[in-house]
Amino acid sequence: MSSLTHFDAAGQAHMVDVGEKAETRRRATATGHITMQPETFALLDQGQAKKGDVLGVARLAAIQGTKHTALLIPLCHPLALTHVGVEFENEAALHRVHIRVTTETVGRTGVEMEALSGAMAGLLTVYDMLKAVDRGMQIDGVRLLEKLGGKSGHWQAEERAAD
């Protein structure tokens, strides 16, 4: 494992200098899911939630979450994203909704944190819009699936049975 780059020689946290790095096309994909009671899932799946189009609003929240990552994560660089894709998949048998967020840029540092932030923002929005009927919903499995570009090249997570 490489050294932690967010600490200087004295052990103090700092923002990494990426000024000398080459600009490359970079892409990252993150995933996660939210599990809920069967009745709550039925409201969402049938489009009958009182607050409206839950997944439509969650999609916008995920996109917005990617754009605000540098405001939320103290040492992240602000990035000019060139593309954000958000997909949802309803899994009726387990009463859960999966999110998949893909972020892209051409830059000097990666977009992994943006993809992860987008996934969390989307899932938290689903929670917010349905919490009046189910405060026990559970967010799980938020993780990076893949990243491409930059000096470290291509990385892909190992598949998990629960995903």
Secondary structure by P-SEA (a helix, b strand, c coil): ccccccccccccccccccccccccbbbbbbbccccccaaaaaaaaaccccccaaaaaaaaaaaaaaaaccccccccccccccbbbbbbbbbccccbbbbbbbbbbbccccaaaaaaaaaaaaaaaaaaacccccccccccccccccccccccccccccccccc
